[in-house]
Amino acid sequence: MASDRESERLFSLRLSRVIGDIGVNRWMIARRRKTYLRREIIINVPAMLRDCNNTNYIFGSQTEATTTAGMESDTDFLHCDNTVCVALDWCYWQHGKSNLLVLKNELTPPQHCYLQRLRRDCPLPSEQLEGPDDVQDVDGRIIVSNTRVKRQDLLQQHSVSGEIFRHGPSMTSDEKFDHVQAYHCDQLPKE
């Protein structure tokens, strides 16, 4: 048993040396995090100047500095639309705004939810489809789907190859970047 611990310790030391040799060290991690935080600020300036209510975030392996140059990792962007009110409960509904209610049940996988469209004039469910991403479920509720039809059309227009790449919730026309669209929610779910 003691030899197993010693061999694990030696392996850990060798691995640390190799990781340090390829540039993964405290200094580089801090530098990459600082660089990507600055890039995040820079990409949000135009939105602030145009008075857009969007916030953009860079996240994932680039900002965590858990990648190296040879890995050719992509850059992950999260684009948050702050104009939509996402509520975990009816009491958070806001007059005059686009409102979405988070729906979950015992069959909903963890960290997933459905977003039900609500009316702008009163805290009641919407009864009509408002956009190309709206669908009606079996209970008659208007649910916002994750198809992002308008976004797909826009990406295809700007794509050199006409291709769209999907990785989970991400959709992009360039495999070097992953773009995820999101809505802001003021409350934290129990999970």
C-alpha positions in Angstrom: 0.0 0.0 0.0 2.8 2.4 0.8 4.4 1.7 -2.6 1.2 2.6 -4.3 1.1 6.0 -2.6 4.7 6.6 -3.4 4.2 5.7 -7.1 1.1 8.0 -7.2 3.2 10.8 -5.7 6.0 10.3 -8.2 3.4 10.2 -11.1 1.8 13.4 -9.8 5.2 15.1 -9.6 6.1 14.0 -13.2 2.7 15.1 -14.5 3.1 18.5 -12.8 6.5 18.9 -14.4 5.1 18.1 -17.9 2.1 20.4 -17.4 4.5 23.2 -16.3 6.7 22.6 -19.4 3.8 23.0 -21.8 2.8 26.3 -20.2 0.1 25.4 -17.7 1.3 27.1 -14.5 -0.2 29.6 -12.1 1.3 32.6 -13.9 -0.1 31.5 -17.3 -3.5 30.6 -15.8 -3.8 34.0 -14.2 -2.7 35.8 -17.4 -5.2 33.9 -19.6 -8.1 34.5 -17.1 -7.2 38.2 -17.0 -6.9 38.4 -20.8 -10.3 36.8 -21.4 -12.0 38.9 -18.7 -10.7 42.0 -20.6 -11.9 40.6 -23.9 -15.3 40.1 -22.3 -15.4 43.8 -21.2 -14.4 44.9 -24.7 -17.1 42.8 -26.5 -19.8 44.3 -24.2 -18.8 48.0 -24.9 -20.7 48.3 -28.2 -23.8 46.9 -26.7 -23.6 49.4 -23.8 -23.0 52.3 -26.3 -26.0 51.3 -28.4 -28.1 50.9 -25.2 -28.7 47.2 -26.0 -29.8 45.2 -23.1 -27.5 42.2 -23.8 -24.6 40.9 -21.9 -21.9 38.7 -23.5 -19.7 36.3 -21.5 -16.7 34.2 -22.5 -16.5 30.9 -20.6 -15.1 27.4 -20.8 -11.6 26.1 -21.3 -10.1 29.4 -22.6 -11.1 31.5 -19.5 -10.3 28.6 -17.2 -6.9 28.3 -18.8 -7.4 24.5 -19.0 -6.2 24.3 -22.6 -2.9 24.8 -24.5 -2.1 26.0 -27.9 -1.8 22.5 -29.4 -5.3 21.5 -28.3 -6.9 24.0 -30.7 -9.8 24.5 -28.2 -12.8 26.6 -29.3 -13.9 29.8 -27.5 -17.3 29.6 -25.8 -19.5 32.6 -25.8 -22.8 33.0 -23.9 -25.1 35.8 -25.2 -27.6 36.8 -22.6 -30.8 38.7 -23.6 -31.7 40.8 -20.5 -34.9 42.2 -22.1 -36.8 39.0 -21.3 -38.0 38.4 -17.7 -37.5 34.7 -16.8 -39.4 33.8 -13.6 -39.3 30.8 -11.4 -42.6 31.7 -9.9 -45.7 33.8 -11.0 -44.9 36.5 -8.4 -41.9 37.6 -10.5 -44.0 38.4 -13.6 -43.2 42.0 -14.8 -45.8 44.2 -16.6 -45.0 45.3 -20.1 -42.1 43.0 -20.5 -41.7 39.7 -22.4 -42.1 37.1 -19.6 -41.2 33.4 -19.5 -42.1 31.1 -16.7 -39.8 28.2 -15.9 -41.6 24.9 -15.9 -40.3 21.7 -14.4 -41.8 18.4 -13.3 -40.6 15.0 -12.1 -39.8 14.0 -15.7 -37.7 17.0 -16.5 -34.0 16.2 -16.5 -31.8 18.0 -13.9 -30.6 21.4 -15.1 -33.2 21.5 -17.9 -36.5 23.3 -18.0 -39.3 24.4 -20.3 -40.0 28.1 -20.8 -43.7 29.0 -21.0 -44.5 32.3 -22.7 -46.7 34.7 -20.6 -48.7 37.7 -21.6 -47.2 41.2 -21.2 -50.4 42.9 -20.0 -51.3 40.5 -17.1 -49.8 37.5 -15.3 -51.6 34.9 -17.5 -50.3 32.3 -20.0 -49.9 33.5 -23.5 -52.5 31.9 -25.8 -50.9 32.6 -29.2 -47.6 31.9 -30.8 -45.4 35.0 -30.9 -42.4 33.9 -32.9 -40.9 31.1 -35.0 -39.4 29.4 -31.9 -42.8 29.1 -30.1 -44.5 25.8 -30.0 -47.7 24.6 -28.4 -47.3 21.6 -26.1 -49.9 18.8 -25.5 -51.4 20.9 -22.6 -51.9 23.9 -24.9 -49.2 25.9 -23.3 -47.0 28.1 -25.5 -43.4 27.0 -25.0 -40.3 28.6 -26.4 -38.3 25.9 -28.2 -34.5 25.9 -28.5 -34.6 25.7 -32.3 -33.7 29.4 -32.8 -35.0 29.6 -36.3 -34.1 33.3 -36.8 -30.6 32.7 -35.5 -30.1 29.7 -37.8 -31.2 31.8 -40.8 -28.8 34.6 -39.8 -25.9 32.2 -39.3 -26.5 30.5 -42.7 -26.4 33.9 -44.4 -23.1 34.8 -42.8 -21.5 31.4 -43.1 -18.8 31.0 -45.8 -19.8 27.3 -46.3 -23.5 27.8 -45.6 -23.1 25.2 -42.8 -24.2 25.5 -39.2 -22.4 23.6 -36.5 -24.4 22.6 -33.4 -22.7 21.4 -30.2 -25.4 20.9 -27.5 -27.2 24.3 -27.0 -24.5 26.0 -29.1 -25.0 27.1 -32.7 -22.3 28.6 -34.9 -21.1 29.1 -38.4 -17.4 28.7 -37.4 -16.1 25.7 -35.5 -13.6 27.8 -33.6 -16.4 29.4 -31.6 -19.4 28.1 -29.7 -22.3 30.6 -29.3 -25.0 29.9 -26.7 -28.1 32.1 -26.5 -29.6 32.6 -23.1 -32.1 34.6 -21.0 -31.3 36.2 -17.7 -33.1 35.0 -14.6 -32.9 37.0 -11.4 -33.6 34.1 -9.1 -31.5 30.9 -8.6 -33.3 27.6 -8.9 -33.0 25.1 -6.0 -30.6 22.9 -7.9 
